[in-house]
Amino acid sequence: MNRKQNILSGIIIVCGVVFLLALSEGIARSLTNSYILSYYKPIELVKQHEQEEELRLTNVFSGPESEFEYDPVLFWRPKKNWGIFNELGIRGESVTSNLDNTSSSCTIAAYGDSNTLGAFQGGYFDSPWPEELSKLLRQHTSHFRVLNMGVSGYSSYQGLERFRQDIDIFHPSLVFVAFGWNDASPDMGIPDKEFNSLLSLLLSPLNKSRLFQVIKYYSDIVFYRFIRKPGQNGPRVSFTDFRLNLIEFIRLARDNNIPIVLLTRPHADFTHADIDNWRLRVTVNNRILHEVASQYNVPLIDMEELFLNQYPNELIDDCHFTENGHAIAAKEIYSFLQREQLLCK
């Protein structure tokens, strides 16, 4: 009898706990959907209010109108069929209809950050350089297709992970890689590669619970504001890891018989920048791009030199092309492809 009572008591307790958890989950979802409470999103894990240059925070989850959504591998990615993004989360016209038509299409994929996407503070240019390049190519033949894989705020870590996902979907005939700015930006204590730690993967089922997300969000605020000692913030991607990411880009491309072209990251003149300014790391990343291109015999287009020396007024800020700058970049890339005979036939 006691055994039956114990079993019954256990069932009642379990049912009570499940009910309370379900009720709490419902309340948490209601309060967060109403923006009364905030909840955990991995990109906000290391938020420190005194820091203003954490680019991972400014690009995602700004509200229901955000063009980006959480991704467990990429941290964030464009929403499909939202704004300038098509049904595959790529800027531009629909490509689903001719994904399998590889025999009649030379697909060029351009991986990069906001300067590839064509974004700037407050909006988007109508025709960023991948689209301008497509126009130039189609003056001669219609079988070229340029996919703009740029995403605001992306580092080489994220670009490489996206390339892994895309390579068997789009089967590109040529790949451009243009990173180095977001890699250099402050990491707020956790570099990109540590966001996808084993712990994060183990907790991913729990992350589907809004109640868990609410608890984690506020506990993290307490930890990072009052417990964690502030330290020296490094880059989101270290120089060593930036080099390794480029090498892995090259390896993946070559394993799949895809020509690859590296682009240095254009930027404003930092000659008189403060020695502690993180933007100075961008120039180091560009040197690494040169070294990797030379070591692995990969073509490189030096956008840094071009815009510093010939077109310094074609940047609207520290790192983004003007609308005319995008056209200039496309012409430079087009001429390079012709010179180096890298255009697929």
N, C-alpha and C positions, 0 to 999 in steps of 0.2 A: 504493500500500500504506500509505504513511504517512498518507494522507488517511483511509483506512478505520480505521486505528488511532486516529487523532485523534477521529474520530466515535465509535468504540467507547468510547474513554476518556471522551469527553464524556458519553455515555449512562450510563456506569458512575458517573461523578461526580454527574450529575443524580439518578440513582436512589438513590445513597448519601445525597445531601442530603435528598431526599424522605423516605427511610426514617428518617433521623435526626430530621427535623422531625416526622414522624408519631409516632415513638417519644416524642419530647420532649412533643408535644401530649398523648399518652396519659398520660404520667407527670404532666404539669401538671394534667390533669383529675382524675386519681386523687388527687393530693395536695390540690387545692383542694376537691374533693367531700368529702374526709375532714377538711377544715378544718385541715390541717397547714400549708398555705400560703394566703395571701390573694391576691386578684387584683383588678385594676382595675375599678372601676365609676365612671362619670362623676361621680356625686354625691360620691364620696370623693376626687375629684381634688385638692381644696384643703384636705384635712383637716390641721389643725394641733392637736396634742394639748393645747396650752396654752389653746385656745379651747373653751368649753363651750356656746356659744349658736349654733352653726351648725345651724339647724333642718333644713337639707337632709340632714344626716347622721343625725339622730335618727329620721327617719320611714321610712327604707327600708333594705333589705338588712341587717337585724339578725340574720338567720339564716334557716334553712329555714322557720320558722313565720311569717315576715314576711307581712303582708297585701298588700304592694306588690311590684312587680317593675319592672325597668328598662324605660324607654321612651325611644327615641332623640330624640323631640321634647319629651315632657312631663317627662323625667328619671325620673319614676316614675309608676305608675298602679296602681289597685287590681287585684288578681288576680280574674279572672272565676270565679264560682261558688266563692268563698272567704269564709268567715265571713259577715259582714253584706252582702257584695256579690253581686249576681245575675249572670246569664250575660253581662251587658254591662259588668260592672265598676261598677255603680251600686248604691248602698245601697237596699235595698228588695226588694219582690216582683218576680217575672218581668214583663218588659214586652215580650218578643219577640212574644208571641202577638197583641198588638194594635198593633204598630208601624204597620201600614198602615191602621189603622182611624181615620184622622184626622178623618173627617166626624163621628164621634160622640164625639170626645174633645177636650177643651180641655187641651192640654199646657203646663204651667208648668215651666220649668227653672230651678233655683236653683243658681247657680255661686258657690262660696266655698271656704273652708278648713275647718279642723277644727270651727269654730263652726257651720258649716252642716251638715257631716257628722254632728255630734253626738258628736264624740270629746272625750275629756279624758284627762289623765294616768292611765293604767291601765285604761281601758275606754271604753264607749260608752253614751250614754243610750238608753233604749228608744224614745223618740219625740222626735227633734229637731224644730226648728221647721218644716222642710218637711213632715214627716209630720203635725205638729199642724195646719198650714195645710190639708193635704189633708182631715183630719177635719172641719174647720170648713166647707170648701167642699162636702163631700159631705153635709152636713146638709140642703142645699137641692137638690142635683142630683148624680147619679152620674157625669156626663160629664166631671168634672174629673180630671186626673191630674197630680200634682206629682212631678217627678223630682229627687231629691236628688243634684246633681252635685258636692257638696262633697268635697274630698280634703284630708286632713291635710297641712299644710305648704305648700299651694299659694299661690303669689303670683299677682298679676294677669297676669303674663307667662304662667304655666302655664294659668291659667283661660281666657285669651284663645285660646291654642293649642288647648285642648280644645273651646272653643266653635266654632272653625273646623271641627274634625273632626265635631262633633255636629250642626251646623245642618241638614245635608241628610239626616240620619238620623232625627231626632226631630221636625223641623218644629215647634218650639215656638210656642205662641200668645202667650206672655209669658215674659220672662227677667228674673230677679233677678241682680244682680251685687254680691257682698259680699266685698271684699278690702281689704287695707291693713295687716294685721298682719305677715304673712310678708314682704311687700314691704319693710318697714322693718327687718327683722332683719339682722344682720351678714352680709356677703357673703364673708368669708374671702379677699378679694382678687380674686374673680371674680364679677361680677354675673350674674344669670340669663341675660341675653340673650347672653352670651359663651360659654355652654356649648355652644350650637349654632353654633359658628364653622365657617367653611369647612374648617378643618383637621380638626375633629371629623367632618365629613361625609366627608372623604377617607379618614379612618382607620377609618370605620365597618365596612368589610369586614374589616380586621385585627382589630377588636374582637371578631369572632366566634371568634378563635383564643384559647384559654385560655392558651397559652404566651405570646402577645403581652400578654395582660392581666396575667399574673404579672410579666413583665419591666417593664411600664409601671408597675404598682403600686409595686414596690420602688424603681424609679428616681425616681418622683414623691416618695416619702417622703424620699429622699436630697436631692432638689432643694428641696422645700419646708421641710425641717427644717434643712438645713445650708448651702444655697446662696442661696436666695431671701431677700432682706432683708425683714423684717416691715415692713409699712406700715400706714397708717390704713385700717381697714376701713370701707367705705361700706355703704349698704343694698343688699340683693339687687336691688331695683328702685329706681332713682333717682326723685326727685320728678318730674323731666321725663318719664321713661319711664312712670311710674305714670299721669300725665296722658294721655300718648299711648295707653297701653293702654286706658284708659277710653273715649277718643274712638274708638278702633278698635272696641271693643265696640259702641258706639252706631252707628257707621257700618255694621257688619255686620248689626246688628239691623234698622236702617232699610232697608238694601238688600233685606232679605228680609221687609219689612213686619211686623216683630215688635216690639211695644211692649217697652220696657226700663225697669226700675226699679233705681236705685242705692241701696245701703244703706251708711251709714257704719259703721265698725267699732267695736263697743262695747269698752270697756276699763275697767280700774280707774282710780281717781283718781291721776294722776301729778303732782299739784300740787307735791309735795315731793320729786319724784325728782331724783336727781343730774343735773346739766346734761349729762353725757356719756352718760346712759342712752339706749340706742337706742330704747327704747319711746316716747320723746318724739316720734320721727318719725311715729308712728301718728297723733298729733293733727294733724300737718301733712298727712298723707294724707287725713284726714277733711275738712280745709279744701279740699283739691284736689277732693274729691268734690263738695262744695257748689258750688265755682266751675264745674266742668264741667257739673253738672246745670243751673245757672243759664244758662250760656253756650249750651248745646245744648237748653234747654227740655225737660229730662228729669225725670220724677218722682224724688224722693229721699225716703227714710224715714230720719230721723235717730236711729238706734239709739244712737249715742254719747250724745246729750243725754238720751234716754229713760232709759237705765240709769245714767248719772251722777247725774241729778237725781231720778228717781222710784224706781228700783229698784237702788240701789248694792249691796244685799246679795244680788242674784240673779246674781252672778258667783262661780264657785268658785275662781277664781284671777285672774290679771291680765287674762285675755281670754276666758274660756269661760263660757257661760251655765250656771246650775244647771238642773236638770230643770224646775223651775217657770219659770225664765227663758226656756226654749224655748217654753213655753206662752204666756208674756206676749208674746214676740216674734211668735209666730204670730197672736195676737189683734190686735196692733198692725198687722201687715201686712194681715190680713183686713179690718180696719176701713178702712185706707187704700185698699185696692182697691175697696171699696164706695163710699167717698166720692168717689174720683176716677173711678169708673165704668170701671175697667180690666179688669173681668171679662168674658171672652169669652162670647158668648151661645150 
